[in-house]
Amino acid sequence: MAYLESILKVLGIGLLLGAGLPAVFALGLVAYARGEGGDGTDSAAVAPNPALKVLGIAAFVFVGWVIVTAVLWITRATIIHHTGVDLFPFLPKK
């Protein structure tokens, strides 16, 4: 039963990061583009929406933060070995 739980946890995280991050990035693109304003579909002017621009930028920052954190997590043993700096001291070591 422990194997099944482990497999389901890995599957859940894989789906979350594998499909979730591109979805957040896509929503950020849509929010940022709609926040710019411009011409609508019927050639009517659409006013800029600063809140949507900020939401889009926040989505980009979140996706970038997750990517950088994942790379640092994967390379944490090498970073500790070469620099002696533990970037995740609050997490247990194996």
C-alpha positions as CSV (number, residue, x, y, z in Angstrom):
1,M,0.0,0.0,0.0
2,A,2.9,2.4,0.6
3,Y,4.1,1.9,-3.0
4,L,0.6,2.9,-4.3
5,E,0.6,6.0,-2.1
6,S,4.1,7.0,-3.3
7,I,3.1,6.4,-6.9
8,L,0.0,8.6,-6.5
9,K,2.0,11.4,-4.8
10,V,4.5,11.4,-7.7
11,L,1.7,11.3,-10.2
12,G,-0.1,14.2,-8.5
13,I,3.0,16.4,-8.4
14,G,3.9,15.5,-12.0
15,L,0.4,16.6,-13.1
16,L,0.5,19.8,-11.0
17,L,3.9,20.9,-12.3
18,G,3.7,19.3,-15.7
19,A,0.4,20.7,-16.7
20,G,-0.2,23.4,-14.1
21,L,2.8,25.6,-14.7
22,P,2.2,25.9,-18.5
23,A,-1.5,26.7,-17.7
24,V,-0.5,29.4,-15.2
25,F,1.9,30.8,-17.8
26,A,-0.8,30.8,-20.5
27,L,-3.3,32.5,-18.1
28,G,-0.6,35.1,-17.4
29,L,-0.2,35.8,-21.1
30,V,-3.9,36.2,-21.5
31,A,-4.2,38.5,-18.5
32,Y,-1.2,40.6,-19.6
33,A,-2.5,40.9,-23.2
34,R,-6.0,41.9,-22.0
35,G,-4.5,44.4,-19.6
36,E,-2.7,46.2,-22.4
37,G,-6.0,47.3,-24.0
38,G,-6.0,48.2,-27.7
39,D,-8.5,47.4,-30.4
40,G,-11.4,45.0,-29.6
41,T,-12.9,42.5,-32.0
42,D,-15.3,45.1,-33.5
43,S,-12.6,47.8,-33.9
44,A,-13.8,49.5,-30.7
45,A,-11.1,50.8,-28.4
46,V,-10.6,48.8,-25.2
47,A,-9.2,50.7,-22.2
48,P,-6.1,49.3,-20.6
49,N,-6.6,47.4,-17.3
50,P,-3.6,47.8,-15.0
51,A,-5.0,45.1,-12.6
52,L,-4.8,42.5,-15.4
53,K,-1.3,43.6,-16.3
54,V,-0.2,43.1,-12.7
55,L,-1.9,39.7,-12.5
56,G,-0.1,38.6,-15.7
57,I,3.3,39.8,-14.4
58,A,2.6,38.0,-11.0
59,A,1.9,34.8,-12.9
60,F,5.2,35.1,-14.8
61,V,7.1,35.8,-11.6
62,F,5.4,32.8,-9.9
63,V,6.3,30.4,-12.8
64,G,9.9,31.8,-12.8
65,W,10.2,31.3,-9.0
66,V,9.0,27.7,-9.3
67,I,11.5,26.9,-12.1
68,V,14.5,28.5,-10.2
69,T,13.5,26.8,-7.0
70,A,13.2,23.4,-8.8
71,V,16.7,23.8,-10.3
72,L,18.2,24.8,-7.0
73,W,16.4,21.8,-5.3
74,I,17.8,19.4,-7.9
75,T,21.3,20.7,-7.6
76,R,21.3,21.2,-3.8
77,A,23.9,18.5,-3.1
78,T,26.3,20.0,-5.6
79,I,25.8,23.5,-4.2
80,I,26.4,22.3,-0.7
81,H,29.5,20.3,-1.8
82,H,31.1,23.2,-3.6
83,T,30.0,26.2,-1.6
84,G,29.0,24.8,1.8
85,V,25.7,26.8,1.5
86,D,22.5,24.9,2.3
87,L,19.7,26.7,0.5
88,F,17.1,24.5,2.1
89,P,18.2,24.1,5.7
90,F,14.6,23.6,7.0
91,L,14.2,20.4,4.9
92,P,15.6,17.0,6.1
93,K,18.6,15.6,4.3
94,K,18.7,12.0,3.1
